């Protein structure tokens, strides 16, 4: 795959909700040969009315493809992976977009597919759902996690990195599966718990309607993801349950510290804690990033390359270019400059 230009690759998207539909629309917009499939017949018909190429059978959609994106509900991905693998040749690279990676990685290992499966997760979306909400520019500038494995060849990761960067204009974040599932628990899944808790608290309040009448930006921002379809949220939380339950202790402990300081009328402790919170928020919005390049030989062992990539993702870094030239692969690397933590 690495020797072929990205526009020549044949692609398929399995499952065309918000994320899958957005991937499919962007692939078509970029001029790639792309076929879609969705288990819902009405969705397939709506897609064809938009001029999209859709197959009625999953095997017909993925046959002879170079890259397949698995975009169905999290709980279905391991079985879908096995089905797609049987219908595709050994050169076909398969990736997914699920917000947890452990189950897909385990399924790839169980079925002997680690040499051509690269678990992935584009970190972009909205509370809306379905193909009707799809946006071909949804991933522009967004982080897109790809998880290369130590026991696997690195060629599929490189190829997918090129496609994610060149076609979707996203930032590739290389991570191991456990690091991804731990980080995403705090970055994405626990915010759903918090948003649901805030909205649920208002739902139980005798002043529910009065609260909603006064709710302004802070309430809207804090509860936005509570508008996500409930089944999708539950699927996400259940599939990352162990990591969410471990990481939520950090949030619970910090909230307890705030509540204790408030009960003690301790303004100094409250100020110190909120200064720490504010520093994280400011880093999210304005953290400076350095830019460099790093090259590795295409042939031979790839331990050093993999180690570099996984350390980069763990440190908050990302890639904006993956180029193959003169028997070398060169990455354009962005690293966040470390700020001094507020104690």
VOBA-1610 file (N, C-alpha, C; in pm, whole numbers, padded with zeros to 5 digits, always signed):
BEGIN
Unk+00081-00121+00000Unk+00000+00000+00000Unk+00084+00126+00000Unk+00197+00123+00068Unk+00276+00245+00079Unk+00328+00294-00054Unk+00341+00205-00151Unk+00395+00244-00281Unk+00288+00303-00372Unk+00164+00304-00330Unk+00057+00356-00414Unk+00009+00490-00359Unk-00018+00585-00450Unk-00072+00714-00404Unk-00207+00694-00335Unk-00233+00772-00233Unk-00358+00759-00159Unk-00481+00768-00248Unk-00487+00860-00347Unk-00609+00870-00430Unk-00641+00744-00509Unk-00544+00653-00524Unk-00568+00530-00601Unk-00623+00416-00515Unk-00629+00435-00386Unk-00672+00328-00297Unk-00824+00311-00302Unk-00867+00185-00304Unk-01009+00153-00300Unk-01050+00137-00154Unk-01159+00202-00116Unk-01198+00205+00024Unk-01343+00161+00042Unk-01375+00125+00165Unk-01513+00093+00201Unk-01539+00142+00342Unk-01664+00179+00368Unk-01706+00223+00501Unk-01823+00134+00543Unk-01807+00066+00654Unk-01909-00026+00706Unk-01975+00040+00827Unk-02101+00080+00812Unk-02172+00153+00915Unk-02162+00302+00887Unk-02275+00363+00854Unk-02270+00501+00805Unk-02357+00594+00889Unk-02330+00595+01020Unk-02390+00695+01107Unk-02314+00825+01093Unk-02309+00905+01197Unk-02242+01034+01190Unk-02095+01020+01150Unk-02020+00934+01220Unk-01877+00921+01194Unk-01852+00850+01062Unk-01914+00733+01044Unk-01895+00660+00920Unk-01942+00738+00799Unk-02057+00803+00812Unk-02107+00883+00701Unk-02015+00997+00667Unk-01957+01061+00769Unk-01864+01171+00745Unk-01736+01122+00677Unk-01689+01004+00717Unk-01572+00945+00652Unk-01602+00917+00505Unk-01717+00856+00480Unk-01754+00823+00344Unk-01767+00948+00256Unk-01832+01050+00308Unk-01849+01173+00229Unk-01716+01239+00198Unk-01623+01237+00296Unk-01493+01298+00271Unk-01412+01218+00170Unk-01417+01083+00178Unk-01347+01000+00081Unk-01398+01027-00060Unk-01530+01038-00073Unk-01586+01068-00205Unk-01545+01208-00250Unk-01550+01305-00160Unk-01514+01442-00193Unk-01369+01451-00240Unk-01283+01366-00181Unk-01142+01366-00217Unk-01114+01286-00344Unk-01216+01226-00402Unk-01201+01155-00529Unk-01163+01009-00517Unk-01170+00950-00399Unk-01137+00809-00384Unk-01255+00721-00420Unk-01224+00601-00463Unk-01325+00499-00490Unk-01374+00446-00356Unk-01498+00473-00319Unk-01549+00433-00188Unk-01688+00371-00202Unk-01707+00260-00132Unk-01835+00191-00127Unk-01882+00188+00019Unk-02010+00211+00039Unk-02065+00209+00174Unk-02156+00090+00196Unk-02173+00057+00323Unk-02272-00044+00362Unk-02325-00007+00500Unk-02453-00028+00518Unk-02517-00005+00647Unk-02622-00113+00668Unk-02638-00162+00791Unk-02738-00267+00813Unk-02881-00220+00794Unk-02903-00089+00795Unk-03037-00034+00781Unk-03070-00010+00633Unk-03172-00079+00584Unk-03207-00069+00441Unk-03247+00073+00403Unk-03320+00141+00490Unk-03363+00278+00459Unk-03242+00371+00444Unk-03141+00351+00529Unk-03019+00431+00518Unk-02951+00407+00385Unk-02947+00281+00342Unk-02884+00250+00214Unk-02958+00318+00100Unk-03089+00318+00106Unk-03167+00382-00001Unk-03148+00533+00000Unk-03145+00593+00118Unk-03121+00737+00127Unk-02985+00773+00071Unk-02886+00689+00098Unk-02751+00715+00048Unk-02747+00709-00104Unk-02814+00611-00161Unk-02815+00601-00307Unk-02884+00721-00372Unk-02984+00773-00304Unk-03051+00892-00355Unk-02958+01013-00357Unk-02854+01009-00271Unk-02754+01116-00269Unk-02641+01090-00367Unk-02652+00981-00444Unk-02549+00949-00541Unk-02433+00870-00485Unk-02448+00816-00364Unk-02342+00737-00302Unk-02354+00591-00345Unk-02240+00524-00357Unk-02237+00384-00396Unk-02252+00299-00270Unk-02361+00225-00260Unk-02388+00140-00145Unk-02421-00001-00192Unk-02369-00099-00118Unk-02399-00239-00145Unk-02506-00288-00048Unk-02583-00388-00091Unk-02683-00445-00002Unk-02625-00550+00092Unk-02511-00608+00052Unk-02445-00709+00134Unk-02308-00659+00176Unk-02271-00686+00300Unk-02144-00636+00351Unk-02026-00691+00273Unk-02035-00816+00231Unk-01927-00876+00154Unk-01904-00806+00022Unk-02011-00765-00044Unk-01999-00695-00171Unk-01937-00556-00152Unk-01960-00496-00037Unk-01907-00361-00011Unk-01756-00364+00010Unk-01704-00468+00074Unk-01563-00468+00113Unk-01473-00550+00021Unk-01532-00628-00067Unk-01452-00713-00155Unk-01361-00628-00245Unk-01235-00668-00258Unk-01136-00601-00343Unk-01100-00461-00294Unk-01127-00429-00169Unk-01091-00298-00115Unk-00949-00301-00056Unk-00884-00185-00056Unk-00751-00171+00005Unk-00760-00130+00151Unk-00860-00050+00185Unk-00880-00002+00322Unk-01028-00010+00355Unk-01060-00064+00472Unk-01198-00070+00519Unk-01207-00003+00656Unk-01303+00088+00670Unk-01331+00154+00796Unk-01453+00088+00861Unk-01437+00038+00983Unk-01549-00020+01057Unk-01608+00087+01149Unk-01734+00120+01127Unk-01793+00236+01194Unk-01927+00207+01262Unk-01954+00083+01292Unk-02081+00050+01357Unk-02073+00072+01508Unk-02178+00037+01581Unk-02177+00048+01727Unk-02061-00031+01788Unk-02008+00019+01897Unk-01891-00043+01960Unk-01908-00193+01983Unk-02020-00232+02036Unk-02040-00372+02072Unk-02041-00466+01952Unk-02065-00412+01833Unk-02071-00496+01713Unk-01936-00509+01644Unk-01838-00427+01681Unk-01715-00420+01602Unk-01634-00548+01599Unk-01617-00623+01710Unk-01540-00747+01700Unk-01599-00846+01600Unk-01731-00865+01601Unk-01793-00958+01506Unk-01784-00904+01364Unk-01803-00773+01348Unk-01793-00714+01214Unk-01652-00729+01160Unk-01553-00714+01246Unk-01414-00731+01204Unk-01391-00870+01147Unk-01442-00972+01216Unk-01425-01109+01168Unk-01493-01129+01033Unk-01612-01072+01018Unk-01686-01085+00892Unk-01613-01017+00778Unk-01565-00896+00802Unk-01496-00820+00697Unk-01364-00888+00660Unk-01294-00940+00759Unk-01166-01005+00731Unk-01184-01124+00637Unk-01291-01201+00657Unk-01316-01317+00571Unk-01350-01277+00428Unk-01406-01157+00411Unk-01450-01112+00279Unk-01345-01031+00206Unk-01230-01007+00269Unk-01126-00925+00206Unk-00997-01004+00194Unk-00910-00958+00105Unk-00781-01024+00087Unk-00684-00983+00196Unk-00573-01053+00204Unk-00479-01030+00312Unk-00407-00896+00302Unk-00414-00831+00184Unk-00348-00700+00170Unk-00436-00586+00220Unk-00564-00615+00246Unk-00658-00511+00288Unk-00632-00470+00433Unk-00614-00341+00455Unk-00595-00289+00590Unk-00731-00251+00648Unk-00755-00294+00770Unk-00883-00268+00836Unk-00857-00179+00958Unk-00938-00078+00974Unk-00933+00007+01092Unk-01074+00031+01140Unk-01087+00085+01260Unk-01220+00114+01313Unk-01220+00255+01368Unk-01336+00300+01415Unk-01347+00436+01468Unk-01407+00436+01609Unk-01410+00321+01673Unk-01471+00311+01804Unk-01397+00391+01910Unk-01468+00436+02012Unk-01407+00520+02115Unk-01336+00440+02223Unk-01335+00307+02212Unk-01250+00223+02296Unk-01178+00125+02204Unk-01060+00081+02244Unk-00977+00003+02153Unk-00951-00140+02201Unk-00972-00168+02328Unk-00933-00298+02381Unk-01005-00414+02312Unk-01136-00402+02290Unk-01213-00513+02233Unk-01171-00542+02089Unk-01152-00437+02010Unk-01112-00457+01870Unk-00972-00516+01863Unk-00880-00466+01946Unk-00744-00519+01947Unk-00744-00666+01986Unk-00826-00702+02085Unk-00834-00841+02128Unk-00892-00929+02018Unk-00992-00878+01947Unk-01053-00954+01837Unk-00954-00974+01724Unk-00874-00871+01696Unk-00772-00884+01590Unk-00670-00991+01627Unk-00629-00992+01753Unk-00532-01093+01797Unk-00593-01232+01794Unk-00716-01245+01839Unk-00783-01374+01844Unk-00797-01434+01704Unk-00823-01349+01605Unk-00846-01398+01469Unk-00722-01393+01380Unk-00607-01367+01439Unk-00483-01365+01362Unk-00477-01253+01260Unk-00526-01135+01297Unk-00537-01024+01203Unk-00452-00903+01240Unk-00365-00917+01339Unk-00291-00800+01385Unk-00199-00742+01278Unk-00163-00823+01177Unk-00075-00773+01071Unk-00145-00677+00976Unk-00280-00671+00981Unk-00350-00579+00891Unk-00463-00501+00957Unk-00469-00506+01089Unk-00568-00428+01164Unk-00497-00322+01246Unk-00540-00198+01229Unk-00487-00086+01308Unk-00606-00020+01377Unk-00626-00047+01506Unk-00737+00019+01576Unk-00724+00171+01568Unk-00836+00239+01549Unk-00833+00384+01535Unk-00949+00451+01605Unk-00935+00582+01626Unk-01042+00658+01691Unk-01030+00806+01654Unk-01110+00853+01558Unk-01113+00998+01532Unk-01184+01069+01644Unk-01117+01166+01706Unk-01172+01236+01822Unk-01250+01358+01775Unk-01362+01331+01713Unk-01448+01439+01664Unk-01589+01386+01655Unk-01684+01474+01668Unk-01824+01432+01660Unk-01915+01538+01716Unk-02042+01507+01715Unk-02142+01595+01773Unk-02242+01508+01848Unk-02337+01572+01912Unk-02442+01495+01980Unk-02546+01442+01880Unk-02534+01483+01753Unk-02628+01435+01651Unk-02587+01297+01603Unk-02674+01233+01527Unk-02643+01099+01479Unk-02702+01078+01340Unk-02654+00972+01274Unk-02710+00934+01146Unk-02640+00997+01026Unk-02661+00933+00912Unk-02601+00980+00787Unk-02648+01121+00752Unk-02768+01157+00791Unk-02821+01290+00760Unk-02741+01399+00831Unk-02669+01364+00938Unk-02590+01461+01012Unk-02443+01460+00971Unk-02407+01375+00877Unk-02266+01360+00838Unk-02211+01487+00776Unk-02081+01509+00799Unk-02013+01629+00751Unk-01875+01588+00701Unk-01843+01608+00573Unk-01713+01565+00521Unk-01595+01638+00582Unk-01619+01752+00646Unk-01511+01828+00709Unk-01505+01806+00861Unk-01575+01706+00909Unk-01586+01683+01053Unk-01451+01662+01120Unk-01355+01604+01048Unk-01228+01565+01110Unk-01115+01663+01085Unk-01142+01769+01013Unk-01037+01866+00980Unk-00978+01927+01107Unk-00848+01908+01126Unk-00779+01962+01243Unk-00799+01883+01371Unk-00874+01774+01365Unk-00904+01697+01485Unk-00798+01589+01509Unk-00777+01547+01634Unk-00689+01433+01660Unk-00754+01303+01616Unk-00675+01217+01556Unk-00723+01085+01510Unk-00623+00982+01562Unk-00661+00906+01661Unk-00572+00808+01723Unk-00559+00686+01632Unk-00435+00640+01615Unk-00407+00512+01550Unk-00317+00433+01644Unk-00344+00303+01657Unk-00276+00221+01757Unk-00190+00112+01691Unk-00064+00143+01660Unk+00025+00038+01608Unk+00061-00058+01721Unk+00078-00184+01686Unk+00108-00285+01788Unk+00251-00336+01771Unk+00314-00371+01882Unk+00454-00413+01880Unk+00474-00538+01795Unk+00377-00628+01795Unk+00392-00756+01725Unk+00351-00749+01579Unk+00318-00629+01530Unk+00263-00615+01395Unk+00358-00536+01305Unk+00352-00559+01173Unk+00429-00474+01082Unk+00378-00331+01090Unk+00465-00236+01066Unk+00429-00095+01083Unk+00378-00032+00954Unk+00388-00105+00843Unk+00342-00051+00714Unk+00198-00006+00714Unk+00102-00086+00766Unk-00037-00040+00769Unk-00057+00088+00849Unk+00016+00104+00959Unk+00006+00229+01036Unk+00052+00347+00951Unk+00163+00331+00880Unk+00213+00440+00796Unk+00112+00475+00688Unk+00057+00372+00624Unk-00038+00396+00515Unk-00163+00469+00565Unk-00216+00425+00679Unk-00334+00491+00734Unk-00301+00633+00780Unk-00181+00653+00832Unk-00141+00787+00872Unk-00143+00882+00753Unk-00091+00837+00641Unk-00093+00920+00520Unk-00236+00955+00481Unk-00325+00856+00486Unk-00463+00880+00446Unk-00533+00975+00543Unk-00515+00953+00672Unk-00580+01038+00773Unk-00532+01182+00760Unk-00402+01201+00736Unk-00347+01336+00725Unk-00382+01400+00592Unk-00361+01327+00482Unk-00377+01386+00349Unk-00522+01402+00308Unk-00606+01305+00341Unk-00746+01309+00298Unk-00833+01383+00399Unk-00820+01347+00526Unk-00910+01402+00627Unk-00856+01528+00695Unk-00727+01558+00668Unk-00663+01677+00727Unk-00669+01673+00879Unk-00659+01553+00933Unk-00660+01534+01078Unk-00517+01519+01128Unk-00501+01518+01259Unk-00371+01501+01324Unk-00363+01358+01376Unk-00263+01283+01337Unk-00249+01145+01382Unk-00182+01142+01520Unk-00250+01078+01614Unk-00196+01059+01749Unk-00167+00910+01767Unk-00039+00870+01764Unk-00008+00728+01782Unk-00012+00693+01931Unk-00082+00586+01964Unk-00095+00545+02104Unk-00105+00394+02114Unk-00062+00340+02227Unk-00092+00201+02256Unk-00239+00192+02297Unk-00293+00073+02288Unk-00434+00053+02323Unk-00464+00089+02469Unk-00385+00043+02567Unk-00416+00080+02706Unk-00406+00230+02734Unk-00306+00296+02674Unk-00292+00440+02695Unk-00412+00513+02636Unk-00455+00471+02517Unk-00573+00533+02457Unk-00695+00518+02547Unk-00722+00396+02590Unk-00845+00372+02666Unk-00842+00442+02802Unk-00723+00458+02858Unk-00711+00533+02983Unk-00734+00682+02960Unk-00668+00737+02857Unk-00678+00880+02829Unk-00819+00919+02786Unk-00880+00836+02703Unk-01012+00872+02650Unk-01119+00863+02759Unk-01093+00784+02863Unk-01187+00780+02975Unk-01203+00919+03035Unk-01090+00989+03054Unk-01095+01124+03110Unk-01132+01229+03006Unk-01085+01210+02882Unk-01106+01312+02779Unk-01248+01311+02723Unk-01313+01196+02725Unk-01442+01185+02656Unk-01551+01115+02736Unk-01519+01003+02799Unk-01624+00921+02858Unk-01674+00975+02991Unk-01582+01016+03078Unk-01625+01074+03205Unk-01701+01204+03186Unk-01665+01289+03088Unk-01751+01406+03062Unk-01896+01369+03034Unk-01921+01252+02973Unk-02059+01208+02955Unk-02125+01176+03089Unk-02048+01116+03181Unk-02103+01091+03315Unk-02136+01222+03386Unk-02046+01319+03374Unk-02067+01446+03442Unk-02183+01524+03382Unk-02190+01525+03248Unk-02301+01595+03182Unk-02434+01529+03217Unk-02435+01396+03218Unk-02557+01326+03255Unk-02596+01351+03400Unk-02496+01363+03487Unk-02525+01388+03629Unk-02583+01527+03650Unk-02526+01626+03581Unk-02577+01762+03596Unk-02720+01772+03542Unk-02743+01718+03423Unk-02878+01720+03367Unk-02974+01638+03452Unk-02928+01524+03501Unk-03014+01439+03584Unk-03049+01505+03716Unk-02952+01579+03773Unk-02982+01651+03897Unk-03091+01754+03877Unk-03084+01825+03764Unk-03189+01923+03733Unk-03322+01853+03710Unk-03320+01739+03645Unk-03444+01664+03619Unk-03514+01627+03749Unk-03438+01604+03855Unk-03497+01565+03984Unk-03529+01684+04074Unk-03488+01801+04032Unk-03511+01919+04114Unk-03656+01966+04107Unk-03716+02009+04217Unk-03851+02066+04212Unk-03853+02200+04137Unk-03735+02258+04112Unk-03726+02384+04038Unk-03674+02362+03896Unk-03701+02243+03843Unk-03649+02207+03711Unk-03672+02317+03609Unk-03796+02363+03591Unk-03829+02460+03487Unk-03766+02596+03516Unk-03757+02632+03642Unk-03693+02759+03677Unk-03544+02755+03645Unk-03481+02641+03671Unk-03339+02625+03638Unk-03316+02639+03489Unk-03399+02573+03411Unk-03384+02580+03266Unk-03407+02721+03213Unk-03496+02795+03279Unk-03521+02933+03237Unk-03399+03021+03259Unk-03317+02988+03360Unk-03199+03068+03392Unk-03070+03014+03331Unk-03074+02891+03280Unk-02952+02825+03230Unk-02890+02905+03116Unk-02761+02931+03130Unk-02689+03008+03028Unk-02575+02922+02972Unk-02467+02988+02929Unk-02360+02917+02860Unk-02295+02807+02939Unk-02271+02830+03067Unk-02203+02727+03146Unk-02284+02600+03154Unk-02415+02612+03169Unk-02501+02492+03174Unk-02508+02426+03037Unk-02522+02507+02932Unk-02528+02449+02797Unk-02399+02377+02762Unk-02284+02439+02792Unk-02156+02375+02762Unk-02136+02249+02847Unk-02174+02257+02973Unk-02153+02145+03063Unk-02243+02026+03038Unk-02353+02047+02967Unk-02448+01938+02944Unk-02462+01901+02796Unk-02377+01958+02710Unk-02394+01936+02566Unk-02399+01787+02530Unk-02302+01710+02582Unk-02297+01569+02541Unk-02408+01486+02605Unk-02484+01544+02698Unk-02601+01472+02751Unk-02707+01456+02643Unk-02693+01534+02534Unk-02785+01520+02421Unk-02750+01406+02327Unk-02640+01337+02353Unk-02603+01220+02272Unk-02708+01110+02290Unk-02743+01038+02183Unk-02837+00926+02200Unk-02795+00833+02314Unk-02887+00803+02401Unk-02855+00729+02523Unk-02789+00594+02495Unk-02837+00524+02396Unk-02781+00391+02366Unk-02634+00401+02328Unk-02598+00507+02255Unk-02460+00526+02214Unk-02371+00555+02335Unk-02421+00638+02427Unk-02345+00670+02547Unk-02325+00546+02633Unk-02429+00469+02654Unk-02420+00349+02736Unk-02323+00248+02674Unk-02331+00230+02543Unk-02240+00138+02473Unk-02095+00179+02496Unk-02068+00307+02489Unk-01934+00360+02508Unk-01885+00337+02651Unk-01969+00368+02749Unk-01930+00355+02889Unk-01909+00208+02928Unk-01998+00122+02884Unk-01986-00021+02918Unk-01860-00080+02857Unk-01829-00042+02733Unk-01712-00099+02666Unk-01580-00047+02721Unk-01583+00064+02794Unk-01460+00113+02856Unk-01476+00118+03008Unk-01560+00031+03062Unk-01599+00037+03203Unk-01481+00037+03298Unk-01386-00056+03280Unk-01276-00069+03374Unk-01192+00057+03379Unk-01162+00113+03262Unk-01079+00234+03258Unk-01156+00355+03312Unk-01285+00363+03281Unk-01365+00474+03331Unk-01373+00470+03484Unk-01398+00351+03540Unk-01412+00340+03685Unk-01282+00374+03757Unk-01167+00340+03693Unk-01040+00376+03756Unk-01017+00526+03751Unk-01040+00587+03636Unk-01008+00728+03619Unk-01108+00820+03688Unk-01231+00773+03705Unk-01332+00859+03767Unk-01297+00885+03914Unk-01212+00800+03972Unk-01168+00824+04109Unk-01092+00955+04121Unk-01016+00992+04016Unk-00945+01120+04017Unk-01044+01236+04025Unk-01152+01224+03949Unk-01254+01330+03947Unk-01328+01334+04081Unk-01363+01218+04132Unk-01433+01212+04261Unk-01348+01272+04373Unk-01219+01240+04372Unk-01130+01292+04477Unk-01119+01443+04470Unk-01108+01496+04348Unk-01095+01641+04333Unk-01225+01710+04374Unk-01339+01652+04333Unk-01468+01710+04373Unk-01483+01707+04525Unk-01439+01598+04587Unk-01445+01590+04734Unk-01360+01699+04797Unk-01243+01725+04740Unk-01158+01832+04792Unk-01227+01967+04782Unk-01294+01993+04670Unk-01366+02119+04653Unk-01480+02132+04753Unk-01556+02025+04768Unk-01671+02028+04860Unk-01624+02046+05004Unk-01517+01976+05040Unk-01464+01989+05176Unk-01417+02132+05203Unk-01346+02191+05107Unk-01300+02329+05124Unk-01417+02425+05134Unk-01522+02399+05058Unk-01641+02486+05063Unk-01710+02473+05199Unk-01725+02350+05249Unk-01788+02329+05380Unk-01707+02397+05491Unk-01574+02395+05475Unk-01487+02457+05575Unk-01475+02607+05555Unk-01544+02658+05452Unk-01536+02802+05422Unk-01390+02845+05398Unk-01314+02757+05333Unk-01171+02779+05313Unk-01149+02836+05173Unk-01152+02968+05162Unk-01138+03034+05033Unk-01001+03010+04972Unk-00899+03002+05054Unk-00763+02982+05002Unk-00749+02847+04935Unk-00800+02741+04997Unk-00794+02608+04935Unk-00878+02602+04809Unk-00995+02662+04812Unk-01077+02665+04690Unk-01003+02735+04578Unk-00940+02847+04607Unk-00866+02922+04505Unk-00752+02841+04448Unk-00680+02770+04535Unk-00568+02687+04490Unk-00616+02577+04397Unk-00725+02512+04433Unk-00778+02403+04349Unk-00827+02457+04215Unk-00895+02570+04216Unk-00945+02624+04090Unk-00833+02678+04003Unk-00723+02721+04063Unk-00607+02762+03984Unk-00550+02642+03908Unk-00549+02526+03974Unk-00504+02404+03909Unk-00597+02367+03794Unk-00726+02378+03815Unk-00823+02348+03709Unk-00809+02446+03593Unk-00793+02573+03626Unk-00783+02675+03522Unk-00659+02653+03436Unk-00549+02608+03497Unk-00427+02584+03421Unk-00448+02477+03314Unk-00523+02374+03347Unk-00553+02268+03249Unk-00637+02325+03135Unk-00738+02403+03169Unk-00823+02465+03068Unk-00742+02555+02976Unk-00651+02635+03032Unk-00570+02724+02950Unk-00475+02646+02860Unk-00419+02534+02911Unk-00335+02448+02827Unk-00413+02391+02710Unk-00537+02355+02735Unk-00622+02301+02629Unk-00636+02401+02515Unk-00647+02529+02548Unk-00675+02631+02448Unk-00551+02695+02390Unk-00442+02706+02468Unk-00330+02788+02423Unk-00194+02722+02441Unk-00186+02595+02468Unk-00057+02531+02495Unk+00035+02541+02375Unk+00157+02595+02389Unk+00248+02607+02275Unk+00299+02470+02231Unk+00325+02457+02101Unk+00367+02329+02043Unk+00490+02353+01957Unk+00588+02265+01970Unk+00708+02272+01887Unk+00693+02179+01767Unk+00764+02209+01659Unk+00755+02131+01535Unk+00893+02082+01496Unk+00902+01955+01452Unk+01028+01897+01408Unk+00999+01783+01311Unk+01102+01719+01260Unk+01085+01601+01176Unk+01169+01487+01231Unk+01127+01365+01198Unk+01200+01246+01241Unk+01188+01141+01132Unk+01301+01080+01094Unk+01303+00982+00985Unk+01349+00846+01034Unk+01298+00742+00967Unk+01336+00604+00996Unk+01349+00527+00865Unk+01434+00427+00865Unk+01450+00342+00747Unk+01325+00257+00728Unk+01285+00240+00600Unk+01166+00160+00571Unk+01186+00013+00606Unk+01302-00041+00574Unk+01326-00183+00597Unk+01383-00211+00734Unk+01386-00340+00767Unk+01449-00381+00892Unk+01357-00369+01011Unk+01412-00390+01131Unk+01333-00382+01254Unk+01278-00241+01274Unk+01159-00235+01334Unk+01095-00105+01354Unk+01073-00073+01501Unk+01153-00136+01587Unk+01136-00114+01730Unk+01156+00032+01768Unk+01260+00094+01714Unk+01290+00233+01748Unk+01179+00326+01700Unk+01127+00300+01580Unk+01019+00382+01526Unk+00893+00369+01611Unk+00858+00245+01645Unk+00738+00223+01726Unk+00753+00287+01864Unk+00869+00272+01924Unk+00892+00331+02056Unk+00879+00483+02049Unk+00934+00543+01945Unk+00924+00688+01926Unk+00778+00731+01913Unk+00703+00659+01831Unk+00563+00696+01805Unk+00478+00686+01932Unk+00495+00577+02006Unk+00411+00559+02126Unk+00447+00659+02235Unk+00574+00692+02248Unk+00613+00795+02345Unk+00559+00932+02304Unk+00557+00956+02174Unk+00505+01084+02125Unk+00358+01100+02162Unk+00278+00999+02136Unk+00136+01007+02168Unk+00111+01017+02317Unk+00187+00942+02394Unk+00168+00946+02540Unk+00200+01084+02597Unk+00294+01156+02532Unk+00333+01288+02580Unk+00244+01400+02526Unk+00140+01364+02451Unk+00048+01465+02398Unk+00085+01514+02260Unk+00180+01447+02193Unk+00223+01489+02061Unk+00141+01426+01949Unk+00167+01471+01828Unk+00093+01420+01713Unk+00173+01441+01584Unk+00124+01382+01476Unk+00188+01387+01344Unk+00100+01464+01246Unk+00163+01543+01160Unk+00089+01611+01053Unk+00144+01578+00915Unk+00238+01485+00908Unk+00289+01440+00779Unk+00355+01305+00796Unk+00333+01219+00698Unk+00400+01090+00692Unk+00437+01069+00546Unk+00565+01084+00513Unk+00611+01079+00373Unk+00714+00968+00356Unk+00703+00895+00245Unk+00797+00788+00214Unk+00880+00831+00093Unk+01010+00847+00116Unk+01101+00891+00011Unk+01239+00831+00033Unk+01299+00779-00077Unk+01437+00731-00071Unk+01460+00630+00041Unk+01372+00533+00048Unk+01383+00423+00145Unk+01372+00469+00290Unk+01313+00588+00309Unk+01295+00641+00444Unk+01150+00685+00462Unk+01102+00677+00584Unk+00974+00736+00619Unk+01002+00853+00710Unk+00944+00968+00676Unk+00970+01090+00754Unk+00839+01143+00809Unk+00839+01167+00939Unk+00723+01221+01007Unk+00747+01368+01042Unk+00642+01448+01026Unk+00643+01582+01083Unk+00576+01573+01219Unk+00650+01614+01321Unk+00614+01587+01460Unk+00583+01717+01533Unk+00479+01715+01612Unk+00442+01829+01696Unk+00436+01781+01840Unk+00509+01852+01927Unk+00511+01818+02069Unk+00467+01937+02152Unk+00381+01915+02250Unk+00345+02025+02340Unk+00462+02060+02429Unk+00484+02188+02449Unk+00585+02232+02542Unk+00530+02220+02684Unk+00607+02162+02769Unk+00559+02132+02904Unk+00544+02262+02983Unk+00427+02277+03041Unk+00403+02391+03128Unk+00432+02354+03272Unk+00452+02453+03355Unk+00476+02428+03497Unk+00344+02404+03568Unk+00325+02287+03628Unk+00196+02260+03693Unk+00171+02353+03811Unk+00044+02385+03830Unk+00005+02467+03944Unk-00019+02375+04062Unk+00052+02395+04171Unk+00042+02306+04286Unk-00048+02363+04393
//
